[in-house]
Amino acid sequence: MKSITISLEMAQKVKEFVSITQSCACEILLKSGKYVVDAKSILGIFSLDLSKPVTVEIYSDDCADVLAKLEKFSA
């Protein structure tokens, strides 16, 4: 498992983030406080408090390409 902290303050960023995560076959979760949602679900993401950074957890050993794509969202 790999994890990074990102910021998704604008709706356009959320749309781009979901597009990236949906192209990945592995499980990706988004955590904000005690809440956890599927990072491939745009509705799930909008249910979180996006005014604060959130944590992305990628459950795959071969996820360097996904991490590189998500680097632009780093908090």
N, C-alpha and C positions, 0 to 999 in steps of 0.2 A: 504494500500500500504506500502510495505517495500522497502528500498533502501540501497545498499551498493556500495562501490567503489572497483573496482577490476583492476587487471593488466593482459592483454593478449598479452604479447610481442612476444610469439613464436607460430608458426602455430599449434604445437602439443597441446598447451594449448587451442587454439580456438576450435580445434576438440573435446577435452575433455569437454569443456564448453558447446558446442552445444549438445553433447550427454546427458549431465545432463539436460539442459533446455528442450529438446524435450521430455523427460520423464515426464514432469510436464504438467498438464492439464490447468493451469492458464496462463494468459497473462504475458509475461516477455519482457521488453523493455531494450535496451541498449542506453545510451545517451553519446555523446561526443560533447561538445560545443553546437552548435545549431542543431546538427544532431541526429535523433532518428531512430533506426532500431529495427526490431524484433530480439530478442535474440536467436530465434530458426533458424535463417537464416545465414548460414555460409558465403554466398556471401555478405549479408548485413553487417555482422561484419567486413569482410575484406575491406569494403568501408570506414570504420572509420580510424582515426589516432590512431593506437594502440601503438604508442610510448609513449603515455600519459595514465594515468589511466582513466577508463570509469566508468560510474554509471549504475548499474543494478537496475531496478525498477520492483518489483514483485507485481502484482495486485491480491492478495489473502490474506485472513486473516489466512489461515491455510497453511503457507509456511515454517515452522520451519525446516522441513527436507531438503527442497531445499536450504535454507540459510546455513545449516550445510554443505551440499555438496559443496557449492560455497565458503566457508570460506578459502579453500586452495588457491584461486585466489586473496585474499585480497591484496590491494595495501599498 
